[in-house]
Amino acid sequence: VNGIEICSMKIDSKVTSRFAHNVITSRAVNRGNVHKEVFFDVELPKTAFITNFSMTIDGVTYPGTIKEKEVAKKQYEKAVSKGQTAGLVKASGRKTEKFTVSVNIEAASKVTFELTYEELLKRQFGKYEMFIKVKPKQLVKDFEIEVNIFEPQGITELEAEGTFITNDLQNIIKKTFSEKKGHISFRPTLDQQRTCANCSQSVLDGDFTVRYDVKRITPDNLQIVNGYFVHYFAPTNLPKLPKNVIFVIDISGSMSGREIEQTREALLRILDDIEEDDFFNFILFGSEVHTWKETLIKATPENLDEARKFVRGIDTKGMTNLHGGIMRGIDMLNAAHEANLVPKRSASIIIMLTDGQPNVGISNTQDIQAHVKKAIEGKYPLYNLGFGYGVDYRFLEKMALENKGLARRIYPDSDAALQLQGFYDEVSNPMLTDVELNYPENEISDLTKNSFKHFYDGSEIVVAGRFIDNNQNSLTVDVRGEGANDALSYTTQQDAEQTAKAFQEQEYIFGDYIERLWAYLTIEQLLEERIAATGEEKENLTARALDLSLKYKFVTPLTSMVVTKPEDYNNQEGIADKPIEGIDIFTILLFFLTFFFFPLLSAAPQVSHYVAHPTWYTSVDGDPHFIISVPQKEDAICFNINENPGTVLNLINDPVTGIRVNGELIGDKRANSDAKIQNTYFGKLGIANKHLDLKLTVTPEKITVQNGNEKTGFTWLDSVTLQQEGLTLIINRKKNLVVSMGSSASFVIVLHQVWKKHPLHQDFLGLYTLESDKLSEQTHGLLGQFFHPIDFTILEIHPGSDPKKPDATMIVKNNELTVTRGWQKDYRRDPEHGADIPCWFVHNNGAGLIDGVHTDYIVSSLF
C-alpha cells in the first residue's frame, strides 16, 4: 500500500491465571525509491494497560519510556513545537482504544514495531473473554494469532470466533485444550486473506474473540508466589436470590423518538426474564415524577402482563427532574424493606437510565449525590446507564461508585435495546449478598477490595494482596456471604508449595505474574476510588496509583509513554496516553497544529492568530455563533444554533447567584431562497438577578431596567453610566453596553446596526461574558456550561470540502466529532468590522459538545 508492505504481523498472547500478556509485532518495509511514513495502528481493549513499546529500524531498537504525565508532557511539548509527528492512544469504539505511531523510513529500509499490553480477563456469563481487534489494512504474507492459556485449576471449555471468519476461514482456527493448557492459532495464507480471487483487499477486518472457563471443584482458588497472592472466588450451584428491582427511566423530551422506542423494547424483553419470586416497579421522570405502582409489585404473570401494557404506553414529556426520579425510587425501596413487603433474603438494586442532565428540581449534581448517598446508606447498589453522549457521565459514574454500583454508557446505535438488556442480564442473577473475604490483618498489606455487595452468577470476585513477610508461604481466608436460604461461611487455606506444584510449566509464566496482577488490580481500583474522592483523599489515591504505574511501567491516566524516534529520522517524538471514561487525558497540543500542520496550508493563518487572545471570554454573536474559549489550549471551539425566529434560548443560568440570561431569536426580513437554513440572530436579550428582583431587557432599539415594579428606559443614542444598588450599567453610544448585577460576572452587549433600508438584514445583538469565574460551579445554559473547564483533543487533521478550512476529529466529553477549522468574529472592540478568531467548528447544533441537545435549552419567555 503506497509502497509500504507489511511483511509480517503476529499477535502473541499468553494467559496465566486470567492475566493476559499480549505482544503485537509488526514488520514493514519501504519498497519505494523515496522515504515514506509508516504507520502502526493497533486497537486495544479499554481495560488493558500498555506496558512496553519499541521500534527497530535497520537493526537498531528505539524503546518507549513511561513517565509521569507532566514530565512526559514537557518533553513532548519541546518536540512537537519543532513540528514533529506524534503517537498517541485515543478512544476508538465501545470496547477499544487505538494506539497510533508513525515514523519516516528511508527507501528499502525496514521497521519492526512491538507493542506489549496486559489485562486481567473478567468473567461474565460463565466465561473469560479475550478480545483481539484484527485490522492489518492490507494483505500480510506472514499473519498469525497465537494464544496460549495456562490455568492451574484446569480448563473446561475453549472457543474462538471472529466476526470476519467465513466458512473457508473457519477450519484455519486451530484449537486444542487438555487439563491445564489451552492453545489457539490462526494463520491464514495470502490467498485465504483475499476477499476474492486475485483481490488485493483483505478479509481480515473485525473482532477475534477467545472465550474459556476453568474447573471449579471448590468455590475459590488461592495462589501464592514470591510474597504475593491472588484469590479467585466464584461459587457454583447456589440457589438464586429473589431480587427487588426499581427501574428509574428518563422520559424527558430529549429521549423522544428512537431512544424511547429502544427503551420500551429493552424493558419488554427484561419483563420476559423477570422471575415470579422477584419484585419490581417503574418510575418515570420528566418535569414531573410518575410511578407505575405505589409500592414494589411481585412479578406474577398477571402483574407482568399489566406491566407490559404500561411499558408500551411510556412516552416522553417535559424536562429532566433526575433528582425527583431517583429519590422516589430510593424511598420506595427503603419503604418496602421497612414494611417487610419484600423477602428478607433478597437482593435489591436500582437501575437508572437517563440521556440528559438534571434541569428541573434540584439540578446541582453535588447536592443530588449527597442526597442519594444519604438515602441509600450502602444498603444496595445503584447502577446508572447513560444513554448517548449528552449525559454528564462523570456525575453518573461518581454517584454509582459512591453507592456500590457502576455506570455504563449505552451507545445510541441500532442495538441500544440489546445493550440495555445485556446490562440487565449481568445483574439479573444475584447469588449472594454482603460477600466478605477476610484475611489475617497482621499478615497482609496492600489488600485490594475484599467486600462486595452482590455476587452474580457467572461472574468472579478477584482479590489480591502481598504479605508483610515476603517469605510467608501459607494463607488462611474466612469467607462470608448471605445466600437465598442461609449464610455462607467457611475457611479456606493454601500454601506456596501447592501453587508451585500447579505451576510446573514454566514456559507459560511471564515474570512475576501474580505481583503484576496485584499491581494491575490495585491501580484499577485506586483510579476508580479516585473518581468519587475529593481533597486530600483524592491526592493520596492519585499518588499511590502514580507510584505503582511508574514502578510497574503501566500506561495509565496518570502516566504517559514517550516514544523518541532516531535522530536520523528527523528526531521525531510521540506520546501515548490512556483515555478512560470520566478521566481527563493529556492530548496532542495546539502547538502541533500551529507549527506543523497549518504552515502546510497556503491560506492558513499566521501563528500570531493563535496566541493573540489578551482576554479569554465566552460569547454568542452573529448567526448566532457561540465561541467557547479554552485558555489552556490557547484555542477556541465554536458552534451555531439553528432555530426559528421567536425561539427563546437559555444562555446562562446560575441558581446560586440568581443570574439568568435568555435570548430571543429574530430572522432576516425575508427568507433567502438559496439557503437551506434561515439566518437568525439575537434580537432581544434578557438579564435577570432573581435575588435582587432586577431585570434588564435589551433590544436594538432600547434598553429597559426594571427594579421591582419600577422601570427606567434608555436608547442606544444615550451615553450613560448608571450605578444603583446591585446594578452597574454603562452605555457606549450606538456601540455597546457593559452591565453587571451584584458581584457576579459582567456582560458586554454589542449593537449591530445595518442600513435601515437593507432589503434582507435587521439590527441585532451580540453577548460577551467577562469575569465568568464570579459565577458559581452550578452555572449552566448554552454558554454557562462552558464557564467550567473543558478539554479536547484534535486528531487526524485532513483537507475538508473547503481547501482553506481543514477538517479533523475532535475528542471531547468522551465523544468523537468531525470538526472544521474556521474563523468567527469578535466584535467587542470593533462592532462594525470585528476581529477574526480561529476556532474548531462543531456541526449539528453543537451535538456532542453541549450537554444534551440544543432543544433542551428552549424556554417559554425572556424571563
C-alpha positions in Angstrom: 0.0 0.0 0.0 1.6 3.3 -1.2 5.0 1.5 -1.4 4.8 0.2 2.2 4.5 -3.6 2.6 3.7 -5.3 5.9 5.9 -8.3 5.8 4.5 -9.9 9.0 2.2 -9.3 11.8 2.0 -11.5 14.9 -0.3 -11.3 17.9 1.2 -13.4 20.7 -1.0 -13.8 23.8 0.0 -15.7 27.0 -2.7 -16.1 29.7 -1.7 -17.3 33.1 -4.4 -17.4 35.7 -6.7 -15.0 33.9 -3.9 -12.4 33.5 -3.1 -11.8 29.8 0.3 -10.7 28.5 0.0 -9.7 24.8 2.7 -8.8 22.3 1.9 -7.4 18.9 4.8 -7.4 16.5 4.6 -5.9 13.0 7.4 -5.7 10.4 7.2 -3.4 7.4 9.4 -2.5 4.5 9.5 0.6 2.3 9.6 -0.8 -1.3 9.6 2.7 -2.8 12.5 4.7 -4.0 12.0 7.6 -1.6 11.5 7.8 2.1 7.9 7.1 3.3 5.9 7.5 6.5 5.0 4.1 8.1 2.0 4.0 10.4 1.5 1.4 13.2 -2.2 1.3 14.3 -3.4 -1.1 16.9 -6.8 -1.2 18.7 -6.5 -2.4 22.3 -9.1 -3.4 24.9 -10.1 -0.4 27.0 -9.4 -2.4 30.2 -5.8 -3.0 29.1 -2.6 -1.1 30.2 0.2 -0.7 27.7 3.5 -1.8 29.3 6.1 -1.5 26.6 6.7 -0.3 23.0 9.7 -0.2 20.8 10.7 0.4 17.2 13.6 -1.4 15.5 14.9 0.4 12.3 17.6 -1.3 10.3 18.6 -3.4 13.3 18.7 -0.5 15.9 16.0 -0.5 18.6 14.4 2.6 20.0 12.2 2.0 23.1 9.4 3.9 24.6 9.7 5.1 28.2 6.9 5.5 30.6 7.0 8.7 32.8 4.8 10.8 34.9 2.3 12.6 32.7 3.6 16.1 33.5 7.2 15.1 32.9 6.3 13.4 29.6 4.2 16.4 28.6 7.1 18.8 28.9 9.4 16.5 26.9 6.6 16.1 24.3 5.9 19.9 24.1 9.5 20.5 23.3 9.4 18.0 20.4 6.1 18.9 18.9 6.9 22.6 18.9 9.6 21.7 16.3 6.9 20.3 14.0 7.3 16.6 14.8 4.6 14.0 14.4 3.0 12.2 17.3 2.0 8.8 18.5 -0.9 8.5 20.9 -3.8 6.4 22.3 -7.3 7.5 21.7 -10.8 6.2 22.3 -11.9 4.3 19.1 -15.0 2.3 20.0 -17.1 0.7 22.7 -14.5 -1.8 23.7 -11.3 -0.4 22.3 -8.9 2.4 22.2 -6.4 3.0 19.5 -2.6 3.2 19.7 -1.1 5.0 16.7 2.5 5.9 16.0 4.3 6.7 12.8 7.9 7.0 11.5 9.6 8.1 8.3 11.9 5.3 6.9 14.3 5.5 4.0 13.8 3.7 0.7 14.4 -0.1 1.1 14.6 0.2 4.9 12.7 -2.0 7.3 11.0 -1.2 10.6 9.7 -3.5 13.3 7.1 -2.3 15.8 6.5 -4.2 19.1 3.7 -3.3 21.5 3.0 -5.1 24.8 -0.1 -4.7 26.9 -1.6 -6.6 29.8 -5.1 -7.0 31.2 -7.0 -9.1 33.8 -9.7 -11.0 32.0 -13.1 -10.6 33.5 -15.6 -13.4 33.9 -19.1 -12.8 32.6 -21.9 -15.2 31.9 -19.6 -18.1 33.0 -16.7 -17.4 30.7 -13.5 -15.3 30.5 -13.2 -13.3 27.3 -10.1 -12.1 25.4 -10.9 -9.6 22.7 -8.4 -9.0 19.8 -9.0 -6.4 17.1 -7.8 -7.6 13.7 -7.3 -4.8 11.1 -4.0 -5.0 9.2 -5.5 -2.9 6.3 -3.6 -4.9 3.7 -2.7 -8.4 2.8 0.1 -9.7 5.0 2.4 -12.5 3.9 3.0 -13.8 7.4 0.0 -13.2 9.6 -0.5 -15.1 12.9 -2.6 -15.0 16.1 -1.4 -17.4 18.8 -2.9 -17.7 22.2 -1.5 -19.9 24.9 -3.5 -20.3 28.1 -2.4 -21.9 31.4 -4.9 -22.3 34.2 -3.8 -24.3 37.3 -7.4 -25.2 38.0 -7.8 -26.8 34.6 -9.7 -25.7 31.5 -13.3 -26.9 31.0 -14.1 -25.2 27.6 -12.3 -23.2 25.0 -13.7 -21.4 21.9 -12.6 -18.9 19.4 -14.6 -16.9 16.8 -14.2 -13.9 14.6 -16.7 -11.5 13.1 -14.7 -11.8 9.8 -14.4 -15.6 9.8 -16.1 -17.1 6.7 -16.8 -20.8 6.2 -13.5 -21.0 4.3 -11.6 -19.5 7.2 -13.3 -21.5 10.0 -11.0 -24.5 9.5 -7.9 -22.3 9.8 -8.6 -21.7 13.5 -6.7 -24.4 15.3 -7.9 -25.1 18.9 -6.7 -27.6 21.5 -7.0 -27.9 25.2 -6.4 -30.5 27.8 -6.0 -30.3 31.6 -4.3 -27.0 32.4 -3.3 -25.9 28.9 -5.1 -24.4 26.0 -3.8 -23.3 22.6 -5.4 -21.4 19.7 -3.7 -20.4 16.4 -4.9 -18.6 13.3 -2.5 -18.4 10.3 -4.3 -17.6 7.0 -2.3 -17.6 3.8 -2.2 -14.7 1.4 -4.9 -16.3 -0.7 -7.1 -17.1 2.3 -6.9 -13.4 3.3 -8.3 -12.1 -0.1 -11.9 -11.0 -0.3 -12.0 -12.7 -3.8 -9.6 -14.4 -6.2 -6.7 -12.1 -7.2 -8.1 -9.3 -5.0 -5.7 -7.1 -3.0 -8.3 -6.3 -0.3 -8.1 -8.2 2.9 -10.9 -10.0 4.6 -9.2 -9.6 8.0 -11.2 -6.8 9.4 -13.1 -7.3 12.6 -13.0 -8.9 16.1 -11.3 -12.1 17.1 -12.6 -13.4 20.4 -11.4 -16.2 22.7 -13.6 -17.5 25.5 -12.9 -20.1 28.1 -13.7 -21.2 31.6 -11.9 -23.2 34.4 -12.7 -26.2 36.5 -14.2 -25.5 39.9 -14.1 -28.2 42.5 -14.2 -25.7 45.3 -15.8 -22.2 45.4 -12.4 -20.5 45.3 -8.8 -20.8 44.3 -5.8 -19.3 46.1 -2.4 -18.8 44.5 0.8 -17.7 46.3 4.0 -16.7 44.6 7.0 -14.7 45.9 5.2 -12.9 48.7 2.1 -12.1 46.7 -1.3 -13.8 46.5 -4.4 -13.8 44.3 -7.7 -15.2 45.5 -10.4 -16.1 42.9 -13.9 -16.6 44.3 -16.7 -18.0 42.0 -19.0 -20.5 43.8 -21.4 -22.5 41.6 -24.7 -24.3 42.1 -26.0 -21.8 44.6 -29.8 -21.1 44.6 -30.7 -17.7 43.1 -31.7 -14.9 45.4 -35.0 -13.2 44.7 -34.4 -9.7 43.5 -36.1 -6.4 44.0 -35.6 -4.1 41.0 -36.7 -0.5 40.5 -36.2 0.9 37.0 -35.9 4.7 37.1 -36.4 5.9 33.5 -35.8 9.4 32.0 -38.8 10.4 29.8 -37.7 14.0 29.1 -38.2 15.4 25.6 -34.7 14.6 24.5 -35.5 10.9 24.9 -38.2 11.1 22.2 -38.1 9.1 19.0 -35.6 6.3 18.7 -34.3 6.4 22.3 -37.7 5.9 24.0 -38.6 3.2 21.4 -35.4 1.3 22.2 -36.0 1.8 26.0 -39.5 0.3 25.6 -38.2 -2.6 23.6 -35.5 -3.4 26.2 -37.9 -3.2 29.1 -40.3 -5.6 27.4 -37.5 -8.1 26.9 -36.4 -7.6 30.5 -40.0 -8.3 31.7 -39.8 -11.7 29.9 -36.8 -12.6 32.1 -38.1 -11.4 35.5 -39.0 -14.4 37.7 -42.1 -14.9 39.8 -40.2 -14.5 43.1 -38.9 -11.1 42.1 -40.4 -7.7 43.0 -40.2 -4.7 40.6 -41.6 -1.2 39.7 -41.1 1.6 37.2 -40.5 5.2 38.0 -40.6 7.7 35.1 -39.2 11.3 35.4 -39.6 14.2 33.0 -40.5 17.5 34.6 -42.7 15.5 36.9 -42.2 12.1 38.5 -44.7 9.3 37.8 -44.8 5.8 39.2 -46.4 2.7 37.8 -47.4 1.4 41.3 -47.2 3.0 44.7 -45.1 0.1 46.0 -42.9 -2.8 44.6 -45.1 -5.4 43.0 -44.5 -9.2 42.8 -43.7 -10.5 39.3 -46.8 -12.7 39.0 -48.0 -13.4 35.4 -50.9 -11.0 35.8 -48.7 -8.2 37.1 -46.2 -8.8 34.3 -49.0 -8.5 31.7 -50.1 -5.2 33.3 -46.5 -4.0 33.3 -46.1 -4.8 29.6 -49.2 -2.6 28.8 -47.7 0.2 31.0 -44.3 0.0 29.2 -45.8 0.1 25.7 -47.5 3.3 26.7 -44.4 5.1 28.0 -43.8 8.3 26.1 -41.7 11.4 26.5 -42.7 14.7 28.2 -41.1 17.6 29.8 -37.6 18.3 31.1 -35.2 16.3 33.4 -36.2 16.0 37.1 -33.5 13.4 37.8 -33.3 14.1 41.5 -37.0 13.6 41.9 -37.0 10.3 40.0 -34.0 8.7 41.7 -35.1 9.8 45.2 -38.6 8.4 44.6 -37.1 5.1 43.7 -34.8 5.0 46.8 -37.7 6.0 49.1 -39.9 3.2 47.6 -37.2 0.6 48.1 -36.5 1.7 51.6 -40.2 1.6 52.5 -40.6 -1.9 51.0 -37.8 -3.2 53.3 -39.1 -1.4 56.4 -42.6 -2.8 55.8 -41.3 -6.3 55.0 -43.0 -6.2 51.6 -40.0 -7.9 50.0 -38.2 -11.1 51.2 -35.6 -10.6 53.9 -33.2 -12.8 51.9 -33.3 -10.9 48.6 -31.0 -8.6 46.6 -32.2 -5.0 45.9 -30.9 -2.9 43.1 -31.8 0.4 41.4 -31.2 0.8 37.7 -31.5 4.4 36.3 -31.5 5.3 32.6 -31.0 8.9 31.5 -29.9 10.7 28.4 -29.6 14.2 29.8 -28.7 16.3 32.8 -30.8 17.4 35.7 -32.5 20.7 34.9 -35.8 20.6 37.0 -36.0 20.5 40.8 -32.6 20.1 42.4 -30.1 20.3 39.5 -26.9 20.7 41.4 -25.2 17.4 40.8 -23.2 17.5 44.1 -26.4 18.0 46.0 -28.0 15.1 44.2 -25.1 12.9 45.0 -25.2 13.8 48.7 -29.0 13.2 48.9 -28.7 9.8 47.1 -25.8 8.6 49.2 -27.5 9.6 52.5 -30.8 7.9 51.4 -29.2 4.6 50.2 -26.8 4.3 53.1 -24.9 1.5 51.4 -27.9 -0.9 51.6 -28.0 -1.7 47.9 -26.1 -0.8 44.6 -27.1 1.9 42.2 -26.5 1.3 38.5 -26.5 4.3 36.2 -26.9 3.9 32.5 -26.0 6.9 30.4 -27.8 6.9 27.1 -26.0 8.7 24.3 -23.4 11.4 24.6 -25.3 14.3 26.1 -25.2 12.9 29.7 -22.9 14.1 32.4 -21.2 10.7 32.6 -18.8 11.7 35.3 -21.7 12.6 37.6 -23.4 9.3 36.8 -20.2 7.3 37.4 -19.3 9.1 40.6 -22.8 8.7 42.0 -22.9 5.0 41.1 -19.5 4.3 42.6 -20.4 6.1 45.8 -23.3 3.6 46.1 -21.5 0.3 45.4 -22.7 0.2 41.8 -21.3 1.2 38.5 -22.1 3.3 35.5 -22.3 2.1 31.9 -22.6 4.1 28.7 -25.3 3.0 26.3 -24.3 3.8 22.8 -27.1 5.3 20.6 -26.8 2.7 17.9 -29.3 0.3 16.4 -28.6 -2.3 19.1 -29.1 0.1 22.0 -32.0 -2.1 23.2 -29.7 -5.1 23.3 -27.1 -3.1 25.2 -29.7 -2.3 27.9 -30.9 -5.9 28.1 -27.3 -7.1 28.1 -26.5 -5.0 31.2 -29.6 -6.2 33.0 -28.6 -9.8 32.2 -25.3 -9.2 34.0 -27.1 -8.2 37.3 -30.2 -10.3 37.0 -28.9 -13.4 38.8 -27.7 -12.4 42.3 -26.4 -15.5 44.2 -25.0 -13.8 47.3 -25.2 -10.5 49.1 -22.7 -8.9 51.5 -19.7 -11.0 50.5 -16.6 -10.6 52.6 -13.2 -12.2 52.1 -11.3 -11.7 55.3 -7.5 -12.1 55.6 -5.3 -12.0 58.7 -4.6 -8.3 59.2 -1.2 -9.0 60.8 0.0 -10.9 57.8 -1.3 -8.9 54.8 -0.6 -5.4 53.5 -1.9 -3.6 50.4 -5.0 -5.6 50.0 -7.3 -4.9 47.1 -11.1 -4.6 47.6 -12.4 -7.5 49.7 -16.0 -6.8 50.4 -18.7 -6.9 47.7 -22.4 -6.0 47.9 -23.5 -8.7 45.5 -22.1 -11.7 43.7 -23.8 -12.5 40.4 -24.0 -15.9 38.7 -21.4 -16.4 36.0 -19.1 -13.7 37.4 -16.0 -13.9 39.6 -14.6 -11.9 42.6 -10.8 -11.4 42.5 -8.8 -10.2 45.5 -5.0 -9.7 45.6 -2.5 -8.6 48.2 1.0 -9.0 49.4 2.4 -10.5 52.6 4.1 -8.4 55.2 6.7 -11.1 55.5 7.9 -11.8 52.0 8.9 -15.3 52.9 5.5 -16.3 54.2 4.2 -19.3 52.2 0.7 -20.0 53.5 -2.6 -18.2 53.9 -6.0 -18.7 55.6 -9.1 -16.9 54.4 -12.5 -16.6 56.1 -15.3 -16.3 53.6 -18.7 -14.8 54.5 -21.9 -14.1 52.5 -25.7 -14.2 52.6 -27.4 -16.7 50.3 -31.0 -17.4 49.4 -31.6 -20.0 52.1 -28.8 -19.4 54.7 -25.5 -17.7 55.3 -22.3 -18.9 53.5 -19.4 -19.3 55.9 -16.2 -21.3 55.6 -12.4 -21.1 55.8 -10.0 -21.9 53.0 -6.2 -22.4 53.1 -3.4 -22.6 50.6 0.4 -22.7 50.7 3.0 -21.7 48.2 4.1 -25.3 47.6 0.6 -26.2 46.2 0.8 -23.2 43.8 4.4 -24.3 42.8 3.1 -27.8 42.0 0.4 -26.4 39.8 2.9 -24.2 38.0 5.4 -26.6 36.7 5.0 -25.5 33.1 7.4 -22.5 33.4 7.2 -21.6 29.7 3.7 -20.3 30.3 4.6 -17.9 33.0 5.7 -14.4 32.2 7.8 -12.9 35.0 6.3 -12.3 38.4 2.8 -12.5 37.0 0.9 -12.5 40.4 2.8 -9.4 41.5 1.9 -7.7 38.3 -1.7 -8.9 38.6 -1.8 -7.4 42.1 -0.4 -4.1 40.8 -2.8 -4.0 37.8 -5.8 -4.6 40.0 -4.6 -2.2 42.7 -4.1 0.6 40.1 -7.5 -0.1 38.5 -9.3 0.1 41.9 -7.4 3.2 43.0 -8.3 5.0 39.8 -12.0 4.0 40.4 -11.9 5.2 44.0 -10.3 8.5 42.8 -13.4 9.3 40.7 -15.6 9.6 43.8 -12.9 11.1 46.1 -12.2 14.8 46.9 -9.5 16.9 48.5 -6.7 15.1 50.4 -8.2 11.7 49.9 -8.1 12.2 46.1 -4.5 13.4 46.3 -3.4 10.3 48.3 -5.2 7.9 45.9 -3.6 9.7 42.9 -0.1 9.5 44.5 -0.4 5.7 45.2 -1.7 4.9 41.7 1.1 7.0 40.1 3.8 5.3 42.1 2.6 1.9 41.1 2.1 2.9 37.5 5.7 4.1 37.3 7.1 1.1 39.2 5.4 -1.5 37.0 5.6 0.6 33.8 1.8 0.8 33.1 0.4 3.5 30.8 -2.5 4.7 32.9 -4.4 8.0 33.1 -1.5 9.3 35.3 1.4 8.3 33.1 2.5 8.7 29.5 4.8 6.8 27.3 7.2 9.0 25.3 8.4 7.4 22.1 11.7 9.0 21.0 12.5 8.3 17.4 16.0 8.2 16.0 17.8 11.4 15.1 18.5 10.2 11.6 14.7 10.2 11.1 14.0 13.8 12.0 14.3 13.2 15.7 10.5 12.8 15.9 8.9 12.2 19.2 5.4 11.0 20.2 3.5 10.2 23.3 1.0 7.6 24.4 -1.7 8.3 26.9 -4.6 6.2 28.2 -8.1 7.6 27.8 -10.7 6.4 30.3 -14.4 7.3 30.7 -14.7 10.3 33.0 -10.9 10.9 33.5 -9.1 13.8 31.7 -6.3 12.8 29.4 -3.3 14.7 28.1 -3.9 15.4 24.4 -1.9 16.5 21.3 -1.1 20.1 22.0 -2.2 23.0 19.9 1.4 23.7 19.2 1.4 20.6 16.9 -1.3 22.2 14.8 0.3 25.7 14.9 3.8 24.7 14.0 3.3 21.5 12.0 0.1 21.3 10.1 -1.2 24.8 9.4 2.1 26.0 7.8 1.4 23.4 5.1 -1.8 25.1 4.1 -1.3 28.1 1.8 -4.3 30.0 3.2 -3.6 29.2 6.9 -3.5 32.0 9.5 -0.2 33.0 11.0 1.0 31.7 14.3 0.2 35.0 16.0 -3.5 34.4 15.4 -3.4 31.6 17.9 -1.8 33.5 20.8 -3.3 36.9 20.3 -6.1 36.5 23.0 -5.3 39.1 25.6 -8.5 38.2 27.4 -10.3 34.8 27.3 -14.1 35.0 27.1 -17.2 33.1 26.0 -19.6 34.8 23.6 -22.5 34.5 21.2 -22.8 36.8 18.2 -23.8 36.7 14.6 -26.0 33.9 13.2 -25.9 33.0 16.3 -22.3 31.9 16.6 -21.2 30.6 20.0 -17.5 30.9 20.7 -16.0 29.0 23.6 -12.5 29.9 24.8 -10.3 27.2 26.0 -7.3 29.1 27.6 -5.2 26.1 28.4 -5.2 25.2 24.7 -4.8 28.8 23.6 -7.7 27.9 21.2 -11.4 28.1 20.9 -14.4 25.9 19.9 -17.5 27.3 18.1 -20.9 26.2 17.1 -24.2 27.5 15.7 -27.8 27.0 16.9 -30.3 26.8 14.1 -33.8 27.5 15.3 -36.8 29.5 14.1 -37.3 33.3 14.8 -39.2 33.8 18.0 -37.4 30.9 19.8 -36.1 31.9 23.2 -32.8 30.1 24.3 -31.4 29.9 27.8 -27.8 31.1 27.6 -26.8 31.4 31.3 -28.4 30.1 34.5 -26.8 30.3 37.9 -29.1 29.2 40.7 -26.6 30.3 43.3 -26.1 34.0 42.3 -29.6 34.2 40.8 -28.2 35.4 37.4 -30.1 34.2 34.3 -29.6 35.3 30.7 -32.0 34.4 27.9 -32.0 35.5 24.3 -34.8 35.7 21.7 -34.1 35.0 18.0 -35.1 37.1 15.1 -34.6 36.3 11.4 -33.8 38.2 8.2 -36.6 40.3 6.8 -37.3 37.7 4.2 -36.1 34.1 3.7 -33.2 33.5 1.4 -34.4 31.0 -1.1 -30.8 29.8 -1.7 -30.2 29.0 1.9 -31.2 25.6 3.4 -31.4 27.2 6.9 -32.7 30.6 7.7 -30.2 33.1 9.2 -31.2 34.0 12.8 -29.7 36.4 15.3 -30.4 37.6 18.8 -32.9 40.4 18.6 -33.7 40.6 22.3 -31.7 39.7 25.4 -33.0 39.4 29.0 -30.6 39.5 32.0 -32.2 38.9 35.4 -31.0 38.6 39.0 -33.8 37.0 40.9 -32.2 37.6 44.3 -32.2 41.4 43.6 -35.5 41.4 41.7 -33.7 43.1 38.8 -34.4 42.6 35.1 -32.7 44.2 32.1 -34.3 43.9 28.6 -32.1 44.9 25.7 -33.2 45.2 22.0 -31.6 47.0 19.1 -34.0 49.9 19.8 -33.9 50.4 23.6 -32.6 49.3 27.0 -35.1 48.8 29.9 -34.1 48.4 33.5 -36.9 47.0 35.8 -36.2 47.1 39.6 -39.2 45.6 41.3 -42.1 47.4 39.8 -40.1 50.5 38.7 -39.0 50.7 35.1 -36.4 53.0 33.5 -35.7 53.2 29.8 -32.7 54.3 27.6 -31.9 54.3 23.9 -28.7 53.5 22.2 -28.3 57.2 21.4 -27.6 57.8 25.1 -24.1 57.8 26.7 -25.0 56.7 30.2 -23.2 55.5 33.4 -25.8 54.2 35.8 -25.0 52.9 39.3 -27.6 51.8 41.7 -27.9 49.1 44.3 -26.9 45.8 42.7 -26.6 47.2 39.2 -23.9 48.9 37.1 -24.8 49.9 33.5 -22.6 51.7 31.0 -23.9 52.6 27.6 -21.3 53.5 25.0 -23.4 55.4 22.4 -24.5 53.2 19.4 -21.8 50.7 20.1 -22.2 48.5 23.2 -23.2 48.4 26.8 -21.5 46.9 29.8 -23.7 45.5 32.6 -23.1 43.8 36.0 -25.6 42.8 38.6 -24.4 42.3 42.2 -20.9 40.9 42.5 -21.4 38.4 39.7 -20.0 38.3 36.1 -20.1 41.3 33.8 -21.6 41.2 30.3 -20.8 43.2 27.2 -23.8 43.6 24.7 -22.8 44.7 21.3 -25.2 46.5 18.9 -25.0 45.6 15.3 -26.8 48.1 13.1 -27.4 47.8 9.3 -28.7 50.2 6.7 -32.4 50.8 7.6 -33.5 50.1 4.0 -31.4 47.0 3.8 -33.6 44.5 1.8 -32.6 41.5 3.9 -30.8 42.0 7.3 -32.0 43.6 10.6 -30.2 45.1 13.5 -29.2 42.5 16.1 -27.2 42.0 19.3 -24.1 40.1 20.5 -23.3 38.9 24.0 -19.8 38.6 25.5 -19.1 37.4 29.1 -16.4 38.9 31.3 -15.3 37.6 34.7 -17.3 34.4 34.3 -15.4 32.9 37.2 -17.5 35.0 39.6 -20.5 32.8 38.8 -20.9 29.5 40.7 -19.9 26.0 39.7 -23.6 25.2 39.2 -23.9 27.6 36.3 -25.4 26.1 33.2 -27.0 27.1 29.9 -25.8 27.1 26.3 -23.0 29.5 27.3 -22.9 28.9 31.1 -21.9 25.3 30.9 -18.6 26.4 29.4 -17.6 28.6 32.3 -16.3 25.3 33.8 -13.0 23.9 32.4 -13.3 21.9 29.2 -10.7 19.8 27.5 -10.5 18.4 23.9 -8.2 16.6 21.6 -7.7 17.3 17.9 -6.6 14.3 15.8 -6.4 13.2 12.1 -6.4 16.7 10.5 -7.1 16.4 6.8 -8.3 18.6 3.9 -12.0 19.4 4.0 -14.6 20.4 1.4 -13.2 24.0 1.6 -9.4 23.9 0.9 -8.9 26.8 3.3 -10.7 25.0 6.2 -9.3 21.6 7.1 -11.4 19.0 8.9 -10.3 17.0 11.9 -11.5 14.6 14.6 -12.2 16.1 18.0 -12.4 14.0 21.2 -14.4 16.0 23.7 -16.5 14.8 26.6 -15.7 11.2 25.5 -17.3 11.9 22.1 -15.6 11.6 18.7 -16.8 14.5 16.5 -15.9 15.7 13.0 -15.0 19.4 13.2 -13.8 22.1 10.8 -11.2 24.7 11.3 -12.7 28.2 10.7 -12.9 31.7 12.0 -15.5 33.7 13.8 -15.7 37.4 14.5 -15.0 39.2 17.8 -16.9 42.5 17.8 -16.2 43.7 21.3 -13.8 46.4 20.2 -14.9 47.0 16.6 -18.7 46.4 16.3 -18.5 47.2 12.6 -15.6 45.0 11.3 -14.7 42.8 14.2 -11.5 40.7 14.6 -11.0 37.1 13.3 -10.8 34.4 15.9 -9.8 30.9 14.8 -11.8 28.1 16.3 -12.8 24.5 15.7 -16.4 24.4 14.4 -18.7 21.7 15.8 -21.5 20.9 13.4 -25.2 19.9 14.0 -26.2 22.4 16.6 -23.1 21.6 18.8 -24.2 17.9 19.1 -21.7 16.0 21.3 -20.2 19.3 22.7 -23.1 20.8 24.5 -24.8 18.9 27.3 -27.9 17.1 26.0 -29.4 18.5 22.7 -30.0 22.1 21.8 -33.8 21.9 22.2 -33.2 21.3 25.9 -32.3 25.0 26.2 -35.5 26.3 24.6 -37.6 28.3 27.2 -41.0 29.8 27.0 -40.2 33.5 27.5 -37.4 36.0 28.1 -37.8 35.9 31.8 
